[in-house]
Amino acid sequence: MCKAFSCIATRKKVYWKLGMDSHNDISEHFKLKDDVSNNFCPVEIVPKNNNYIEPDEWVFNFDDKCPDWWKQSNEEMCWSAKDKWHKQLITKVYKNRIKNIIHPFKLPTIKQITKTDINNLKKWDSIGDSIGDSVRDSIGDSIGVSIWDSIGDYIGDYIGDSIRDSIGGSIWDSIYGYAGYMFKLERSEWKYTNKVKTKEYPFISLIKLWKRGLVPSFDGNIWRLHSGKKAKIVFEISKKELKMR
């Protein structure tokens, strides 16, 4: 699988687009052809620690092999393109929100669930039925899987393994939904969400719960809302019953 930063270098130019990790997608987007003169070189430049927010050492790789025509100037153009790409990435992500991530389990424990909370949970449930793919797929394909994984892991690490383990893997959809909120994309740019009825960020119902200090989890039958330092279950309801609310 291609990773960010991905680009296609030709003898005189480097082609890339924020959110596109796939060399095939880049090629199709810019209508490039790998002709008989081999004027086509897929390249990746990836941080060694796979952290795109706080990268350590960037590593340059040819996706296939170094062509005969390759010069130092071609590599320099790739590095320059990577710098522009990374600047766009950091600009597109809300810097202040990365620095000030809301930790829902450090907020006061919610003791009384409101009708608004239940309504937001119901909307969050309906999103899973509407998009046809997971929240991760929607956000990953909208932003770029490599970037998305880095942001998701960044927030997941901040939440902490012990809390995530106590709730189970289903919390990741909530983490993904919150991480996607950090990106400045137009409503129409979010993949697979055409059936989600909102003019805002398509997963805004999750954000409203998260900011309240409530994190949803789902085991395939029962929805739960967790709150407080130990991610205590403060509300649970079956999917069937939730739909009837």
C-alpha positions in Angstrom: 0.0 0.0 0.0 1.3 3.5 -0.9 2.1 5.8 2.0 2.2 9.6 2.2 4.0 11.5 1.0 3.5 9.9 -2.5 4.3 11.5 -5.7 5.2 10.8 -9.3 8.3 12.4 -10.7 9.0 13.0 -14.3 12.2 14.4 -15.8 11.0 18.0 -15.3 8.1 18.0 -12.8 6.8 16.3 -9.7 3.0 15.5 -9.4 1.2 15.1 -6.1 -2.1 16.0 -4.4 -2.9 16.3 -0.7 -5.0 13.4 0.4 -3.8 11.1 -2.5 -1.5 8.3 -1.3 -2.0 6.0 -4.3 0.3 6.4 -7.2 -2.4 5.1 -9.5 -4.8 7.8 -8.3 -2.1 10.5 -8.8 -1.5 9.1 -12.3 -5.2 9.1 -13.2 -5.8 12.5 -11.6 -3.0 14.2 -13.7 -3.6 12.0 -16.7 0.0 10.7 -16.7 1.3 7.9 -18.8 4.2 5.6 -18.2 5.4 5.7 -21.8 8.2 3.8 -23.6 10.8 6.4 -22.6 10.2 5.4 -18.9 9.5 9.1 -18.1 7.6 8.1 -15.0 8.9 7.5 -11.5 6.7 6.8 -8.4 8.3 8.0 -5.2 7.4 7.9 -1.5 8.9 10.1 1.3 7.7 8.8 4.7 8.6 9.7 8.3 10.5 6.9 10.0 8.2 7.1 13.1 5.1 7.2 10.9 4.0 10.3 12.8 3.0 13.1 10.4 2.3 15.6 13.2 5.7 15.2 14.8 7.8 13.5 12.2 11.4 12.5 13.0 13.5 11.5 10.0 12.0 11.5 6.6 13.0 8.5 4.4 13.1 8.7 0.5 12.1 5.6 -1.4 11.6 4.6 -5.0 8.3 2.7 -5.3 9.9 0.5 -8.1 13.5 1.3 -9.1 15.6 4.3 -9.9 15.3 5.1 -13.7 18.4 5.7 -15.8 17.6 9.4 -16.3 17.4 10.1 -12.6 19.5 13.0 -11.3 20.1 14.7 -8.0 18.0 17.5 -9.2 15.0 15.2 -9.5 15.3 14.0 -6.0 15.6 17.7 -4.8 12.3 18.5 -6.6 10.7 15.6 -4.7 11.9 16.8 -1.4 10.7 20.3 -2.2 7.3 18.9 -3.2 7.2 17.0 0.1 7.8 20.2 2.1 5.0 22.0 0.3 2.7 19.0 0.9 3.5 18.9 4.6 3.0 22.6 4.9 -0.5 22.2 3.4 -1.2 19.3 5.7 -0.3 21.2 8.8 -2.3 24.2 7.5 -5.3 22.1 6.8 -5.3 20.5 10.2 -6.3 22.8 13.1 -3.0 23.3 14.9 -4.6 24.5 18.1 -7.0 21.6 18.1 -4.2 19.1 17.8 -2.5 20.8 20.8 -5.7 21.1 22.8 -7.3 17.7 22.2 -10.4 17.2 24.3 -9.9 14.2 26.6 -13.5 13.2 27.2 -12.6 11.0 30.2 -11.0 13.9 32.0 -14.3 15.9 31.9 -16.7 15.6 34.9 -18.7 12.3 34.9 -22.1 12.8 33.3 -24.6 11.4 35.7 -27.8 12.3 33.9 -28.2 11.5 30.2 -30.5 14.0 28.4 -32.8 13.6 25.5 -30.3 15.5 23.4 -27.6 13.0 24.3 -29.9 10.1 23.2 -30.8 12.0 20.0 -27.1 12.5 19.2 -26.4 8.8 19.9 -29.3 7.9 17.6 -27.8 10.1 14.8 -24.4 8.5 15.4 -26.0 5.0 15.0 -27.8 6.0 11.8 -24.5 7.3 10.3 -23.1 3.7 10.4 -26.2 2.5 8.6 -26.0 5.3 6.0 -22.4 5.5 4.9 -22.2 1.8 3.9 -18.5 1.8 5.0 -16.8 2.3 8.4 -16.2 5.8 9.7 -12.5 5.0 9.3 -12.9 4.3 5.6 -14.9 7.5 5.1 -12.3 9.7 6.9 -9.3 7.7 5.5 -10.4 8.0 1.9 -11.3 11.7 2.4 -8.0 12.7 3.9 -5.6 10.0 3.0 -5.2 6.7 4.9 -1.6 7.3 6.0 -2.4 10.8 7.4 -5.5 9.6 8.9 -3.9 6.6 10.7 -1.3 8.9 12.1 -3.9 11.4 13.5 -6.1 8.6 14.8 -3.1 6.9 16.6 -2.0 10.3 18.0 -5.4 10.8 19.6 -5.8 7.1 20.6 -2.4 7.2 22.4 -3.6 10.4 24.2 -6.8 8.7 25.4 -4.7 5.8 26.7 -4.5 2.0 26.2 -6.1 1.1 29.6 -9.2 3.1 28.8 -9.5 1.8 25.3 -8.9 -1.8 26.5 -11.6 -1.5 29.1 -14.1 -0.3 26.5 -13.0 -2.5 23.7 -12.2 -2.0 20.0 -15.5 -0.3 19.3 -14.2 3.0 20.8 -12.1 3.4 17.7 -15.0 4.7 15.6 -15.4 7.4 18.2 -11.7 8.3 18.0 -11.8 8.3 14.2 -14.9 10.5 14.2 -13.2 13.0 16.6 -10.0 13.0 14.6 -11.7 13.8 11.4 -13.2 16.9 13.0 -9.8 18.4 12.9 -9.7 18.7 9.1 -11.0 21.7 7.2 -12.9 19.9 4.4 -16.0 21.0 2.7 -19.1 19.0 3.6 -19.2 17.6 0.0 -15.6 16.3 0.3 -16.4 13.6 2.9 -16.6 10.2 1.2 -19.6 7.9 1.5 -21.6 10.5 3.6 -24.1 11.6 0.9 -26.9 10.0 2.9 -26.0 11.7 6.1 -28.4 14.5 6.7 -26.4 17.5 8.0 -24.9 20.6 6.5 -22.1 20.4 9.1 -19.2 18.0 9.6 -21.0 14.6 8.9 -20.1 13.1 12.3 -21.0 16.2 14.3 -23.4 14.1 16.5 -20.3 12.2 17.9 -18.5 15.5 18.5 -21.4 16.9 20.6 -21.3 13.7 22.7 -17.5 13.8 23.0 -17.5 17.5 24.1 -20.0 16.6 26.8 -17.6 13.9 28.1 -19.6 11.0 26.6 -17.9 8.4 24.4 -20.1 5.8 22.5 -19.2 2.2 22.1 -21.1 -0.6 20.3 -20.9 -4.4 20.5 -23.1 -5.1 17.6 -26.3 -5.1 19.7 -25.9 -2.7 22.6 -24.9 0.9 22.5 -23.2 2.3 25.6 -22.1 5.8 26.7 -19.0 6.0 28.8 -18.0 8.9 31.0 -15.5 9.8 33.7 -11.9 8.8 34.6 -12.6 5.1 34.4 -14.8 5.3 31.3 -17.8 4.1 33.4 -20.9 3.0 31.6 -23.5 5.7 32.3 -26.1 4.6 29.7 -26.9 1.6 27.6 -29.6 0.7 25.1 -30.1 -1.8 22.4 -29.8 -0.7 18.8 -33.5 -1.8 18.2 -34.7 0.3 21.2 -32.6 3.2 20.2 -34.2 3.3 16.7 -37.6 3.5 18.4 -36.7 6.5 20.5 
